[in-house]
């Protein structure tokens, strides 16, 4: 699982950003049931955060039913963790998408132009370097 530094300017809390990284990795198939997550210290070093922030994210993942901590051994993905991660992230991103579309419509964007943009993004979704035409 790749770990990225958190965005200190984001409205999303650092612990939520870390949770999202784990949930996204599970959703993309980069980790699976039974896999051990990075240690708190290594995750913190890679994400450029305090270890307490990682510990908080790991506690929340356990509360969601995605992971389970084993004393002295680490944090592991539960059998149901991958599907839970997919379900949680799909719900979160769909809500964010809906809110963004409503905001775009409220400031004057037309439905058809937003639809074209969505089709363009969908067609290029396999590319990480997707450029959006206005």
N, C-alpha and C positions, 0 to 999 in steps of 0.2 A: 504494500500500500504506500503510495506516494503521499508525503506530508508536505504541505505548503505553509509558508508563514501566514499568519492571520493579517487581515487588513485593519490597521489601527484606526482608519477613518470611517469604517463601516458602521452603520446604525445597528448592525447585528453584534451581539456581545461576543467576545473572544471564545467563550466556552461553547456558544451555539455554533460559531464558525467551525470549531473543531469537531463538534458532533456532526455537522453537515458534511465535513470531509469524510468521516467514517461512513455515514449513511450513504453518501454518493459512491464511495468505493465499493460498498457492498452491492448497491444497486447496479453498478457497472460490471460486477463480477470480478473485481480485483481482489476480493477476499470472499471466503465462503465459510459455511458452518464448520466450526471446530478450529478455525484459524486463530492464532494468537495475535492480538493487536500489539503495536509497538509499546515498549515500556513507557511509563509516565515520563521518565527523564529524557528518553530519546525523542519522544513525541514533542515534549516541551522545547528541547533544543532545536529541533527542525522547524517548529512552528513559531519560534522566537517568543515564547510565553513562559510564565511562571508554572512550575509543575503543579501547583494547586489548581490552575485553570484546567489543565488536562485531567486531573483527578475529578474535578467537578463534571467535566464532559463525560468521563467514563461512568460516573455515578448516574448521570441522566440517561445514558445509553442502557445501563442496567435496569433503570426504572421503566424504560420503554419496552424492555424485554428483548433487546437486541443482543446484549452481551451478558456475561457472567464472570465476576471476578473470583479467582481461586487464590487463596492466601499463599503468598510466597511463590506463586507460579505465573501469575499474570491475568490478563483479561482476555476472554475467549468469546468468539461469536457463537451464539446459540443456534440450534437447528432451525428455529423459526426466525432467527435474526435477519436473514437476507430478505425474506418476504416482508417482515415488519419494516425494514429499512426502505424497501421499495414503496410500500404503502404510505409511510410517513412522508417521504420526500415527494412523492407524486401529489399528495394532498397539499403539502406546503407550497410546492412550485405552482400548482394549479391555482391556488388562492392568490399567490403573488401575481401570476399572469392575469387573472381576472381583474384584480385591482389596477394593474397597469393599463390594461385595455380600457377599462372604465375611465381612468384618468386621461388617457389619450383621446378618447371620444369627447370627454368634457372640455378639452381645450381646442377642439375643432378638427381633429383628424377624422377623415372619412373612413367608414367601414371598409369599402373596397380597397383603399390603399393599405390598410392594416392587414387585410386578407392577403393581398399580394406579398406583403412583407413576410407574413407567416409562411406562405407557400415557398418563397425564396429561401427562408431559413430552414424549412423542412427539407428542401431539395439539397441543401448544402450541409446538413447536420452531421454528416460523416467527416467533414473537414474541420479541424481545430482552428484553422486560420481564416474562417469565414468572414468575408467583408460584406457589409450591408450597403446596398444602394438606396439612396433616399428617393 
